[in-house]
């Protein structure tokens, strides 16, 4: 059970760092671009510290397509919360519809045919 959950937990932590590295600077649009690039790189370092082990451990129980699918779903969940909480953006109905299609993709990728 731990081998199945460890990659998911690590990918979730990784995605929190990644989301802040990629989008956190949007609240600081008056800060010099070079500054936000360097800060983003610094944050991305920690993202990789969780993402690389997540994929290494995860590849023992999931194939690459499954790992990527898990990562994308986590990314959407983390980003949805981030955009509402941190960026103060509205979550719209069409985002939910799009996410439902992604859940359908998860079904097809994980289904044993």
N, CA, C and O atoms as a printed pandas DataFrame, in Angstrom:
     atom_number atom_name residue_name chain_id  residue_number  x_coord  y_coord  z_coord
0              1         N          UNK        A               1    0.821   -1.203    0.000
1              2        CA          UNK        A               1    0.000    0.000    0.000
2              3         C          UNK        A               1    0.862    1.263    0.000
3              4         O          UNK        A               1    0.544    2.237   -0.683
4              5         N          UNK        A               2    1.957    1.242    0.772
5              6        CA          UNK        A               2    2.841    2.407    0.849
6              7         C          UNK        A               2    3.454    2.706   -0.511
7              8         O          UNK        A               2    3.582    3.868   -0.895
8              9         N          UNK        A               3    3.835    1.657   -1.245
9             10        CA          UNK        A               3    4.440    1.871   -2.570
10            11         C          UNK        A               3    3.447    2.501   -3.540
11            12         O          UNK        A               3    3.854    3.213   -4.458
12            13         N          UNK        A               4    2.166    2.257   -3.355
13            14        CA          UNK        A               4    1.152    2.860   -4.212
14            15         C          UNK        A               4    0.889    4.312   -3.828
15            16         O          UNK        A               4    0.620    5.143   -4.696
16            17         N          UNK        A               5    0.963    4.623   -2.534
17            18        CA          UNK        A               5    0.642    5.970   -2.061
18            19         C          UNK        A               5    1.831    6.921   -2.031
19            20         O          UNK        A               5    1.668    8.124   -2.235
20            21         N          UNK        A               6    3.018    6.396   -1.780
21            22        CA          UNK        A               6    4.203    7.263   -1.671
22            23         C          UNK        A               6    4.398    8.148   -2.896
23            24         O          UNK        A               6    4.641    9.345   -2.739
24            25         N          UNK        A               7    4.302    7.608   -4.114
25            26        CA          UNK        A               7    4.464    8.483   -5.281
26            27         C          UNK        A               7    3.390    9.564   -5.358
27            28         O          UNK        A               7    3.668   10.683   -5.791
28            29         N          UNK        A               8    2.188    9.244   -4.948
29            30        CA          UNK        A               8    1.093   10.210   -4.993
30            31         C          UNK        A               8    1.347   11.344   -3.998
31            32         O          UNK        A               8    1.145   12.515   -4.318
32            33         N          UNK        A               9    1.787   10.990   -2.802
33            34        CA          UNK        A               9    2.091   12.007   -1.793
34            35         C          UNK        A               9    3.258   12.879   -2.271
35            36         O          UNK        A               9    3.188   14.106   -2.200
36            37         N          UNK        A              10    4.326   12.246   -2.757
37            38        CA          UNK        A              10    5.488   13.001   -3.239
38            39         C          UNK        A              10    5.133   13.879   -4.430
39            40         O          UNK        A              10    5.594   15.017   -4.515
40            41         N          UNK        A              11    4.323   13.370   -5.348
41            42        CA          UNK        A              11    3.907   14.175   -6.503
42            43         C          UNK        A              11    3.028   15.351   -6.073
43            44         O          UNK        A              11    3.085   16.422   -6.678
44            45         N          UNK        A              12    2.229   15.156   -5.046
45            46        CA          UNK        A              12    1.401   16.259   -4.547
46            47         C          UNK        A              12    2.282   17.364   -3.973
47            48         O          UNK        A              12    2.084   18.540   -4.277
48            49         N          UNK        A              13    3.245   16.990   -3.151
49            50        CA          UNK        A              13    4.174   17.986   -2.594
50            51         C          UNK        A              13    4.933   18.676   -3.731
51            52         O          UNK        A              13    5.074   19.899   -3.743
52            53         N          UNK        A              14    5.411   17.889   -4.668
53            54        CA          UNK        A              14    6.130   18.433   -5.825
54            55         C          UNK        A              14    5.279   19.449   -6.575
55            56         O          UNK        A              14    5.771   20.503   -6.979
56            57         N          UNK        A              15    4.018   19.131   -6.757
57            58        CA          UNK        A              15    3.128   20.019   -7.516
58            59         C          UNK        A              15    2.815   21.310   -6.784
59            60         O          UNK        A              15    2.576   22.335   -7.421
60            61         N          UNK        A              16    2.811   21.281   -5.466
61            62        CA          UNK        A              16    2.630   22.527   -4.720
62            63         C          UNK        A              16    3.810   23.449   -5.005
63            64         O          UNK        A              16    3.623   24.628   -5.304
64            65         N          UNK        A              17    5.023   22.911   -4.912
65            66        CA          UNK        A              17    6.207   23.713   -5.238
66            67         C          UNK        A              17    6.177   24.182   -6.694
67            68         O          UNK        A              17    6.458   25.345   -6.981
68            69         N          UNK        A              18    5.837   23.271   -7.611
69            70        CA          UNK        A              18    5.812   23.613   -9.030
70            71         C          UNK        A              18    4.813   24.734   -9.322
71            72         O          UNK        A              18    5.104   25.655  -10.084
72            73         N          UNK        A              19    3.654   24.644   -8.716
73            74        CA          UNK        A              19    2.627   25.654   -8.956
74            75         C          UNK        A              19    3.084   27.020   -8.470
75            76         O          UNK        A              19    2.868   28.027   -9.144
76            77         N          UNK        A              20    3.711   27.056   -7.307
77            78        CA          UNK        A              20    4.239   28.336   -6.824
78            79         C          UNK        A              20    5.380   28.828   -7.707
79            80         O          UNK        A              20    5.487   30.026   -7.970
80            81         N          UNK        A              21    6.228   27.919   -8.165
81            82        CA          UNK        A              21    7.347   28.326   -9.031
82            83         C          UNK        A              21    6.835   28.886  -10.352
83            84         O          UNK        A              21    7.360   29.884  -10.845
84            85         N          UNK        A              22    5.828   28.262  -10.921
85            86        CA          UNK        A              22    5.354   28.661  -12.246
86            87         C          UNK        A              22    4.374   29.825  -12.208
87            88         O          UNK        A              22    4.366   30.659  -13.114
88            89         N          UNK        A              23    3.541   29.889  -11.159
89            90        CA          UNK        A              23    2.448   30.858  -11.160
90            91         C          UNK        A              23    2.441   31.820   -9.976
91            92         O          UNK        A              23    1.722   32.819  -10.009
92            93         N          UNK        A              24    3.211   31.549   -8.945
93            94        CA          UNK        A              24    3.207   32.394   -7.757
94            95         C          UNK        A              24    3.607   33.831   -8.032
95            96         O          UNK        A              24    3.129   34.753   -7.371
96            97         N          UNK        A              25    4.473   34.019   -8.995
97            98        CA          UNK        A              25    4.955   35.368   -9.328
98            99         C          UNK        A              25    3.877   36.249   -9.960
99           100         O          UNK        A              25    4.065   37.460  -10.075
100          101         N          UNK        A              26    2.773   35.670  -10.362
101          102        CA          UNK        A              26    1.721   36.465  -11.004
102          103         C          UNK        A              26    1.137   37.505  -10.055
103          104         O          UNK        A              26    0.539   38.486  -10.499
104          105         N          UNK        A              27    1.304   37.299   -8.762
105          106        CA          UNK        A              27    0.857   38.307   -7.793
106          107         C          UNK        A              27    1.883   39.416   -7.613
107          108         O          UNK        A              27    1.620   40.398   -6.917
108          109         N          UNK        A              28    3.034   39.272   -8.224
109          110        CA          UNK        A              28    4.119   40.243   -8.066
110          111         C          UNK        A              28    4.541   40.779   -9.432
111          112         O          UNK        A              28    5.717   40.728   -9.792
112          113         N          UNK        A              29    3.585   41.287  -10.176
113          114        CA          UNK        A              29    3.853   41.732  -11.550
114          115         C          UNK        A              29    4.730   42.973  -11.625
115          116         O          UNK        A              29    5.253   43.291  -12.693
116          117         N          UNK        A              30    4.901   43.676  -10.519
117          118        CA          UNK        A              30    5.778   44.843  -10.516
118          119         C          UNK        A              30    7.221   44.490  -10.161
119          120         O          UNK        A              30    8.101   45.350  -10.200
120          121         N          UNK        A              31    7.462   43.227   -9.816
121          122        CA          UNK        A              31    8.821   42.768   -9.505
122          123         C          UNK        A              31    9.548   42.484  -10.811
123          124         O          UNK        A              31    8.953   41.994  -11.770
124          125         N          UNK        A              32   10.829   42.794  -10.839
125          126        CA          UNK        A              32   11.630   42.591  -12.049
126          127         C          UNK        A              32   11.569   41.131  -12.508
127          128         O          UNK        A              32   11.603   40.207  -11.696
128          129         N          UNK        A              33   11.481   40.952  -13.807
129          130        CA          UNK        A              33   11.363   39.616  -14.380
130          131         C          UNK        A              33   12.535   38.725  -13.973
131          132         O          UNK        A              33   12.325   37.559  -13.641
132          133         N          UNK        A              34   13.746   39.239  -13.990
133          134        CA          UNK        A              34   14.908   38.423  -13.621
134          135         C          UNK        A              34   14.798   37.951  -12.178
135          136         O          UNK        A              34   15.216   36.838  -11.859
136          137         N          UNK        A              35   14.247   38.774  -11.313
137          138        CA          UNK        A              35   14.064   38.393   -9.905
138          139         C          UNK        A              35   13.090   37.236   -9.782
139          140         O          UNK        A              35   13.369   36.262   -9.083
140          141         N          UNK        A              36   11.942   37.333  -10.459
141          142        CA          UNK        A              36   10.955   36.247  -10.339
142          143         C          UNK        A              36   11.457   34.968  -11.017
143          144         O          UNK        A              36   11.109   33.865  -10.596
144          145         N          UNK        A              37   12.263   35.114  -12.054
145          146        CA          UNK        A              37   12.850   33.926  -12.692
146          147         C          UNK        A              37   13.775   33.217  -11.707
147          148         O          UNK        A              37   13.700   31.999  -11.545
148          149         N          UNK        A              38   14.644   33.978  -11.052
149          150        CA          UNK        A              38   15.586   33.373  -10.116
150          151         C          UNK        A              38   14.867   32.761   -8.904
151          152         O          UNK        A              38   15.228   31.676   -8.447
152          153         N          UNK        A              39   13.861   33.455   -8.394
153          154        CA          UNK        A              39   13.082   32.900   -7.280
154          155         C          UNK        A              39   12.358   31.633   -7.736
155          156         O          UNK        A              39   12.317   30.643   -7.005
156          157         N          UNK        A              40   11.794   31.663   -8.931
157          158        CA          UNK        A              40   11.093   30.484   -9.459
158          159         C          UNK        A              40   12.042   29.301   -9.608
159          160         O          UNK        A              40   11.671   28.170   -9.291
160          161         N          UNK        A              41   13.245   29.540  -10.081
161          162        CA          UNK        A              41   14.240   28.459  -10.187
162          163         C          UNK        A              41   14.549   27.877   -8.819
163          164         O          UNK        A              41   14.676   26.663   -8.661
164          165         N          UNK        A              42   14.667   28.757   -7.834
165          166        CA          UNK        A              42   14.934   28.279   -6.480
166          167         C          UNK        A              42   13.813   27.401   -5.956
167          168         O          UNK        A              42   14.067   26.376   -5.324
168          169         N          UNK        A              43   12.591   27.793   -6.212
169          170        CA          UNK        A              43   11.437   26.986   -5.790
170          171         C          UNK        A              43   11.388   25.683   -6.572
171          172         O          UNK        A              43   11.076   24.631   -6.016
172          173         N          UNK        A              44   11.695   25.753   -7.865
173          174        CA          UNK        A              44   11.661   24.555   -8.717
174          175         C          UNK        A              44   12.663   23.505   -8.256
175          176         O          UNK        A              44   12.434   22.310   -8.442
176          177         N          UNK        A              45   13.765   23.932   -7.661
177          178        CA          UNK        A              45   14.726   22.961   -7.127
178          179         C          UNK        A              45   14.029   22.016   -6.152
179          180         O          UNK        A              45   14.227   20.802   -6.211
180          181         N          UNK        A              46   13.213   22.575   -5.254
181          182        CA          UNK        A              46   12.522   21.748   -4.271
182          183         C          UNK        A              46   11.451   20.885   -4.933
183          184         O          UNK        A              46   11.175   19.770   -4.489
184          185         N          UNK        A              47   10.860   21.406   -5.987
185          186        CA          UNK        A              47    9.897   20.595   -6.742
186          187         C          UNK        A              47   10.569   19.329   -7.259
187          188         O          UNK        A              47   10.014   18.237   -7.141
188          189         N          UNK        A              48   11.747   19.472   -7.824
189          190        CA          UNK        A              48   12.474   18.324   -8.364
190          191         C          UNK        A              48   12.915   17.367   -7.261
191          192         O          UNK        A              48   12.998   16.160   -7.485
192          193         N          UNK        A              49   13.198   17.896   -6.077
193          194        CA          UNK        A              49   13.597   17.039   -4.958
194          195         C          UNK        A              49   12.485   16.073   -4.554
195          196         O          UNK        A              49   12.762   15.039   -3.946
196          197         N          UNK        A              50   11.253   16.388   -4.877
197          198        CA          UNK        A              50   10.130   15.491   -4.604
198          199         C          UNK        A              50    9.682   14.751   -5.857
199          200         O          UNK        A              50    9.284   13.588   -5.778
200          201         N          UNK        A              51    9.740   15.405   -7.006
201          202        CA          UNK        A              51    9.234   14.818   -8.243
202          203         C          UNK        A              51   10.090   13.647   -8.711
203          204         O          UNK        A              51    9.555   12.611   -9.104
204          205         N          UNK        A              52   11.402   13.798   -8.674
205          206        CA          UNK        A              52   12.284   12.726   -9.154
206          207         C          UNK        A              52   12.128   11.457   -8.311
207          208         O          UNK        A              52   11.954   10.378   -8.876
208          209         N          UNK        A              53   12.185   11.553   -6.971
209          210        CA          UNK        A              53   11.946   10.328   -6.185
210          211         C          UNK        A              53   10.534    9.765   -6.377
211          212         O          UNK        A              53   10.344    8.549   -6.358
212          213         N          UNK        A              54    9.555   10.638   -6.559
213          214        CA          UNK        A              54    8.185   10.161   -6.777
214          215         C          UNK        A              54    8.116    9.275   -8.010
215          216         O          UNK        A              54    7.495    8.211   -7.985
216          217         N          UNK        A              55    8.749    9.712   -9.081
217          218        CA          UNK        A              55    8.730    8.909  -10.307
218          219         C          UNK        A              55    9.602    7.664  -10.182
219          220         O          UNK        A              55    9.251    6.609  -10.710
220          221         N          UNK        A              56   10.720    7.773   -9.499
221          222        CA          UNK        A              56   11.597    6.617   -9.308
222          223         C          UNK        A              56   10.878    5.542   -8.510
223          224         O          UNK        A              56   10.877    4.373   -8.893
224          225         N          UNK        A              57   10.265    5.941   -7.393
225          226        CA          UNK        A              57    9.527    4.991   -6.551
226          227         C          UNK        A              57    8.266    4.526   -7.271
227          228         O          UNK        A              57    7.937    3.340   -7.262
228          229         N          UNK        A              58    7.569    5.463   -7.891
229          230        CA          UNK        A              58    6.313    5.138   -8.557
230          231         C          UNK        A              58    6.458    4.178   -9.713
231          232         O          UNK        A              58    5.542    3.411  -10.007
232          233         N          UNK        A              59    7.613    4.213  -10.375
233          234        CA          UNK        A              59    7.819    3.348  -11.541
234          235         C          UNK        A              59    7.911    1.876  -11.150
235          236         O          UNK        A              59    7.848    0.995  -12.007
236          237         N          UNK        A              60    8.060    1.616   -9.852
237          238        CA          UNK        A              60    8.051    0.232   -9.374
238          239         C          UNK        A              60    6.640   -0.357   -9.373
239          240         O          UNK        A              60    6.474   -1.576   -9.424
240          241         N          UNK        A              61    5.618    0.513   -9.314
241          242        CA          UNK        A              61    4.237    0.013   -9.243
242          243         C          UNK        A              61    3.341    0.543  -10.365
243          244         O          UNK        A              61    2.282   -0.023  -10.635
244          245         N          UNK        A              62    3.763    1.617  -11.011
245          246        CA          UNK        A              62    2.984    2.191  -12.111
246          247         C          UNK        A              62    3.865    2.236  -13.351
247          248         O          UNK        A              62    5.090    2.301  -13.254
248          249         N          UNK        A              63    3.221    2.201  -14.528
249          250        CA          UNK        A              63    4.010    2.425  -15.738
250          251         C          UNK        A              63    4.099    3.934  -15.989
251          252         O          UNK        A              63    3.457    4.724  -15.298
252          253         N          UNK        A              64    4.896    4.319  -16.976
253          254        CA          UNK        A              64    5.154    5.743  -17.217
254          255         C          UNK        A              64    3.877    6.512  -17.559
255          256         O          UNK        A              64    3.690    7.637  -17.096
256          257         N          UNK        A              65    3.007    5.920  -18.358
257          258        CA          UNK        A              65    1.756    6.598  -18.721
258          259         C          UNK        A              65    0.877    6.804  -17.493
259          260         O          UNK        A              65    0.241    7.849  -17.354
260          261         N          UNK        A              66    0.838    5.827  -16.613
261          262        CA          UNK        A              66    0.053    5.961  -15.392
262          263         C          UNK        A              66    0.641    7.034  -14.478
263          264         O          UNK        A              66   -0.098    7.831  -13.901
264          265         N          UNK        A              67    1.970    7.055  -14.345
265          266        CA          UNK        A              67    2.614    8.082  -13.531
266          267         C          UNK        A              67    2.311    9.477  -14.064
267          268         O          UNK        A              67    2.005   10.389  -13.296
268          269         N          UNK        A              68    2.398    9.636  -15.365
269          270        CA          UNK        A              68    2.132   10.945  -15.963
270          271         C          UNK        A              68    0.676   11.343  -15.751
271          272         O          UNK        A              68    0.386   12.510  -15.488
272          273         N          UNK        A              69   -0.227   10.401  -15.862
273          274        CA          UNK        A              69   -1.642   10.675  -15.651
274          275         C          UNK        A              69   -1.896   11.092  -14.207
275          276         O          UNK        A              69   -2.619   12.056  -13.956
276          277         N          UNK        A              70   -1.311   10.375  -13.262
277          278        CA          UNK        A              70   -1.448   10.738  -11.856
278          279         C          UNK        A              70   -0.941   12.154  -11.640
279          280         O          UNK        A              70   -1.583   12.960  -10.967
280          281         N          UNK        A              71    0.225   12.449  -12.221
281          282        CA          UNK        A              71    0.826   13.765  -12.061
282          283         C          UNK        A              71   -0.074   14.857  -12.624
283          284         O          UNK        A              71   -0.217   15.911  -12.004
284          285         N          UNK        A              72   -0.673   14.635  -13.762
285          286        CA          UNK        A              72   -1.542   15.636  -14.384
286          287         C          UNK        A              72   -2.799   15.876  -13.554
287          288         O          UNK        A              72   -3.234   17.018  -13.402
288          289         N          UNK        A              73   -3.378   14.818  -13.023
289          290        CA          UNK        A              73   -4.570   14.976  -12.186
290          291         C          UNK        A              73   -4.222   15.762  -10.921
291          292         O          UNK        A              73   -4.954   16.667  -10.522
292          293         N          UNK        A              74   -3.101   15.408  -10.298
293          294        CA          UNK        A              74   -2.664   16.141   -9.109
294          295         C          UNK        A              74   -2.418   17.603   -9.457
295          296         O          UNK        A              74   -2.814   18.501   -8.713
296          297         N          UNK        A              75   -1.764   17.838  -10.589
297          298        CA          UNK        A              75   -1.489   19.211  -11.014
298          299         C          UNK        A              75   -2.773   20.015  -11.147
299          300         O          UNK        A              75   -2.837   21.158  -10.696
300          301         N          UNK        A              76   -3.789   19.434  -11.757
301          302        CA          UNK        A              76   -5.057   20.151  -11.923
302          303         C          UNK        A              76   -5.731   20.426  -10.583
303          304         O          UNK        A              76   -6.289   21.504  -10.376
304          305         N          UNK        A              77   -5.681   19.461   -9.682
305          306        CA          UNK        A              77   -6.288   19.661   -8.366
306          307         C          UNK        A              77   -5.545   20.742   -7.578
307          308         O          UNK        A              77   -6.163   21.636   -7.000
308          309         N          UNK        A              78   -4.214   20.648   -7.562
309          310        CA          UNK        A              78   -3.418   21.646   -6.844
310          311         C          UNK        A              78   -3.609   23.018   -7.468
311          312         O          UNK        A              78   -3.805   24.004   -6.758
312          313         N          UNK        A              79   -3.552   23.087   -8.803
313          314        CA          UNK        A              79   -3.683   24.373   -9.472
314          315         C          UNK        A              79   -5.072   24.974   -9.261
315          316         O          UNK        A              79   -5.204   26.189   -9.111
316          317         N          UNK        A              80   -6.093   24.144   -9.249
317          318        CA          UNK        A              80   -7.448   24.660   -9.018
318          319         C          UNK        A              80   -7.538   25.339   -7.660
319          320         O          UNK        A              80   -8.052   26.451   -7.542
320          321         N          UNK        A              81   -7.039   24.663   -6.646
321          322        CA          UNK        A              81   -7.038   25.267   -5.312
322          323         C          UNK        A              81   -6.178   26.512   -5.249
323          324         O          UNK        A              81   -6.569   27.511   -4.645
324          325         N          UNK        A              82   -5.018   26.461   -5.866
325          326        CA          UNK        A              82   -4.085   27.591   -5.887
326          327         C          UNK        A              82   -4.695   28.807   -6.572
327          328         O          UNK        A              82   -4.591   29.927   -6.072
328          329         N          UNK        A              83   -5.332   28.582   -7.717
329          330        CA          UNK        A              83   -5.879   29.715   -8.465
330          331         C          UNK        A              83   -7.034   30.380   -7.713
331          332         O          UNK        A              83   -7.209   31.595   -7.802
332          333         N          UNK        A              84   -7.812   29.604   -6.984
333          334        CA          UNK        A              84   -8.915   30.174   -6.201
334          335         C          UNK        A              84   -8.379   30.822   -4.923
335          336         O          UNK        A              84   -8.750   31.950   -4.597
336          337         N          UNK        A              85   -7.509   30.112   -4.199
337          338        CA          UNK        A              85   -7.033   30.593   -2.901
338          339         C          UNK        A              85   -5.980   31.689   -3.044
339          340         O          UNK        A              85   -6.096   32.733   -2.403
340          341         N          UNK        A              86   -4.965   31.476   -3.862
341          342        CA          UNK        A              86   -3.821   32.384   -3.926
342          343         C          UNK        A              86   -4.014   33.499   -4.954
343          344         O          UNK        A              86   -3.739   34.665   -4.672
344          345         N          UNK        A              87   -4.485   33.135   -6.142
345          346        CA          UNK        A              87   -4.668   34.140   -7.198
346          347         C          UNK        A              87   -6.039   34.800   -7.154
347          348         O          UNK        A              87   -6.284   35.773   -7.867
348          349         N          UNK        A              88   -6.930   34.275   -6.324
349          350        CA          UNK        A              88   -8.277   34.842   -6.148
350          351         C          UNK        A              88   -9.086   34.827   -7.447
351          352         O          UNK        A              88   -9.852   35.749   -7.727
352          353         N          UNK        A              89   -8.902   33.767   -8.229
353          354        CA          UNK        A              89   -9.670   33.613   -9.464
354          355         C          UNK        A              89  -10.898   32.751   -9.209
355          356         O          UNK        A              89  -10.924   31.949   -8.275
356          357         N          UNK        A              90  -11.888   32.919  -10.029
357          358        CA          UNK        A              90  -13.127   32.163   -9.888
358          359         C          UNK        A              90  -12.990   30.807  -10.575
359          360         O          UNK        A              90  -12.421   30.707  -11.663
360          361         N          UNK        A              91  -13.519   29.757   -9.926
361          362        CA          UNK        A              91  -13.575   28.433  -10.548
362          363         C          UNK        A              91  -14.873   28.355  -11.343
363          364         O          UNK        A              91  -15.954   28.529  -10.781
364          365         N          UNK        A              92  -14.780   28.100  -12.621
365          366        CA          UNK        A              92  -15.948   28.135  -13.503
366          367         C          UNK        A              92  -16.455   26.733  -13.836
367          368         O          UNK        A              92  -15.725   25.749  -13.716
368          369         N          UNK        A              93  -17.686   26.663  -14.247
369          370        CA          UNK        A              93  -18.323   25.382  -14.533
370          371         C          UNK        A              93  -17.619   24.638  -15.664
371          372         O          UNK        A              93  -17.529   23.410  -15.634
372          373         N          UNK        A              94  -17.119   25.368  -16.659
373          374        CA          UNK        A              94  -16.484   24.693  -17.792
374          375         C          UNK        A              94  -15.147   24.062  -17.386
375          376         O          UNK        A              94  -14.698   23.115  -18.032
376          377         N          UNK        A              95  -14.504   24.572  -16.326
377          378        CA          UNK        A              95  -13.298   23.933  -15.814
378          379         C          UNK        A              95  -13.656   22.555  -15.273
379          380         O          UNK        A              95  -12.949   21.576  -15.512
380          381         N          UNK        A              96  -14.762   22.495  -14.544
381          382        CA          UNK        A              96  -15.218   21.223  -13.992
382          383         C          UNK        A              96  -15.517   20.219  -15.104
383          384         O          UNK        A              96  -15.158   19.047  -14.992
384          385         N          UNK        A              97  -16.163   20.664  -16.159
385          386        CA          UNK        A              97  -16.461   19.777  -17.286
386          387         C          UNK        A              97  -15.161   19.247  -17.892
387          388         O          UNK        A              97  -15.043   18.055  -18.179
388          389         N          UNK        A              98  -14.200   20.130  -18.082
389          390        CA          UNK        A              98  -12.904   19.698  -18.606
390          391         C          UNK        A              98  -12.234   18.682  -17.701
391          392         O          UNK        A              98  -11.655   17.708  -18.182
392          393         N          UNK        A              99  -12.309   18.899  -16.391
393          394        CA          UNK        A              99  -11.711   17.966  -15.446
394          395         C          UNK        A              99  -12.412   16.615  -15.484
395          396         O          UNK        A              99  -11.774   15.577  -15.307
396          397         N          UNK        A             100  -13.716   16.624  -15.712
397          398        CA          UNK        A             100  -14.441   15.357  -15.827
398          399         C          UNK        A             100  -13.947   14.554  -17.030
399          400         O          UNK        A             100  -13.860   13.328  -16.961
400          401         N          UNK        A             101  -13.631   15.220  -18.108
401          402        CA          UNK        A             101  -13.067   14.526  -19.268
402          403         C          UNK        A             101  -11.688   13.952  -18.938
403          404         O          UNK        A             101  -11.326   12.880  -19.421
404          405         N          UNK        A             102  -10.937   14.653  -18.131
405          406        CA          UNK        A             102   -9.631   14.140  -17.722
406          407         C          UNK        A             102   -9.805   12.907  -16.835
407          408         O          UNK        A             102   -9.026   11.959  -16.932
408          409         N          UNK        A             103  -10.816   12.917  -15.978
409          410        CA          UNK        A             103  -11.101   11.733  -15.161
410          411         C          UNK        A             103  -11.463   10.556  -16.061
411          412         O          UNK        A             103  -11.107    9.414  -15.770
412          413         N          UNK        A             104  -12.161   10.832  -17.139
413          414        CA          UNK        A             104  -12.464    9.787  -18.119
414          415         C          UNK        A             104  -11.174    9.243  -18.729
415          416         O          UNK        A             104  -11.050    8.039  -18.950
416          417         N          UNK        A             105  -10.221   10.121  -18.999
417          418        CA          UNK        A             105   -8.918    9.690  -19.511
418          419         C          UNK        A             105   -8.223    8.790  -18.496
419          420         O          UNK        A             105   -7.601    7.795  -18.870
420          421         N          UNK        A             106   -8.326    9.134  -17.216
421          422        CA          UNK        A             106   -7.728    8.313  -16.164
422          423         C          UNK        A             106   -8.316    6.908  -16.213
423          424         O          UNK        A             106   -7.591    5.920  -16.102
424          425         N          UNK        A             107   -9.619    6.826  -16.379
425          426        CA          UNK        A             107  -10.268    5.516  -16.480
426          427         C          UNK        A             107   -9.661    4.690  -17.605
427          428         O          UNK        A             107   -9.322    3.524  -17.403
428          429         N          UNK        A             108   -9.522    5.275  -18.774
429          430        CA          UNK        A             108   -9.003    4.534  -19.922
430          431         C          UNK        A             108   -7.533    4.141  -19.748
431          432         O          UNK        A             108   -7.119    3.076  -20.206
432          433         N          UNK        A             109   -6.759    4.980  -19.101
433          434        CA          UNK        A             109   -5.344    4.665  -18.920
434          435         C          UNK        A             109   -5.135    3.585  -17.866
435          436         O          UNK        A             109   -4.233    2.759  -18.008
436          437         N          UNK        A             110   -5.946    3.574  -16.813
437          438        CA          UNK        A             110   -5.756    2.598  -15.739
438          439         C          UNK        A             110   -6.569    1.313  -15.911
439          440         O          UNK        A             110   -6.323    0.330  -15.212
440          441         N          UNK        A             111   -7.509    1.312  -16.809
441          442        CA          UNK        A             111   -8.344    0.122  -17.043
442          443         C          UNK        A             111   -7.509   -0.994  -17.649
443          444         O          UNK        A             111   -6.774   -0.774  -18.611
444          445         N          UNK        A             112   -7.622   -2.184  -17.092
445          446        CA          UNK        A             112   -6.949   -3.360  -17.644
446          447         C          UNK        A             112   -7.816   -3.906  -18.769
447          448         O          UNK        A             112   -8.894   -4.445  -18.516
448          449         N          UNK        A             113   -7.361   -3.774  -19.990
449          450        CA          UNK        A             113   -8.153   -4.189  -21.141
450          451         C          UNK        A             113   -7.862   -5.604  -21.514
451          452         O          UNK        A             113   -8.443   -6.123  -22.467
